[in-house]
Amino acid sequence: SSSTTKKSNASTLPWVCASIFLVLYTAKQQAQTKRWGNAVLLWEEAYRINPLSCMNGNTYGLSLVVEGRNKDAAKVLMLSYKMDMSEKLYMKDIKGNGENSIASSLYDAMLTLF
């Protein structure tokens, strides 16, 4: 009888552990899904992780503008703009149409939104 109880407890332990893991993982995923539902939080996290990405800085800045946080956006967009210019990332756009096209589009976006 004692060995049957030990076997029963041993066979339920993996299921209990798996259930606890699943509940914790689901809670974590729900929190992440909520975060991804807000553009500012999403791009803020991306910018925090990789501030050197021209995509993260520009998109984070523009999402701040959409939320009406223009002062915060100006700081982020200006840093991103300066980094783009210093790294010469503006030399060619995806289509290969000339020099300054990406720089011009970012500058135009900044002027339009402020």
N, C-alpha and C positions, 0 to 999 in steps of 0.2 A: 504494500500500500504506500509506503514511504517512497519507494523508487518510482512508482507511478506518478506521484505528486511532483517529484523532481523533474521527471520527463515532461510533464504537462507544463510546468513553469518554464523549463528550458525551451519548449517549442513555442510558447507565447512571447518570450522575450524579443525575438527578432521582429515580430509583428508590432509590438508596443514601440520599439525603437523606430521602426519604419513609419509608424503613424505619427510619432512625435516629430520626426524629420519632415514628413510631408506637411504637417500643420505649420511648422516654422518656415519652411520654404514657401508655402502659399502666402503666408503673411508678408514675407519679404517681397514676393512678386507683386502683391497688391500695392505695397508702398511704392515700388518702382513704377508700376503702371500709373499710379496717381501722379507721380513726379513727371512722367513723360506726357501727361495730359496738359501740362503747363509749359508753354514754349520758353518762358524766361527761366524756369527751374531746369529744364532740359539743357538749354544752351549754356546756362551758367555753370552747370556741372561739367559739360564738355570743355568749356573755356578754362575752368579750374584745372582740369586734368591735362589739357594741352593748350596753354595760352599762346604758343607759337604758331598755331594753325590759323591761317588767314580766314578760313571758312568759319571756324568757331567764333572768332572775335567779331567778324562782320555780322554773322547771324545773331549772335547774342546781343550785340548793340542794336540791331534793327528790332529784335523782339522787345527790348527795353523801350524803344520808341513807341512801338505799338501799345505798350502798357502805359504810356504817358510818363515814363521816367526819363525825360530828356537829358537831365544833367548827368545821370549815371550813364546813359547811352553815349553822350558826347565823349566822356572819358574813354570808354571802351572803343568806340569807333575811331577816335583820334589815335589811340595807341595802335590799333590794328592798321590804320592808314599809314602811320609813320613806319611801322614794321614792314608793311608791303612795299613802301617806297625805298626803304633802306636795303631790303633784300632783293630789289629789282624783280619782284614777282609780277609786276605789271607789264613786262616787256612784250608778251604775246597773250592774246586771249585764246580761247579754245579753237576758234575758227582761224586763228593766225592772221587776223586783220590789223596789222600795224602795231605801233608801240603805245602806250598809254591807254589802251581801250579799257582794261580792267580798272586802272586808276581813275579814269574818267567816269566809269559807271559807278564806282564807290563814291567818288566825290559828288556826282549828281544825286545819288541816293541820299547822301548826307544833307545836301542843300534842300532837296525836296521835302525831307521829313522833318527838318527843323524850321 
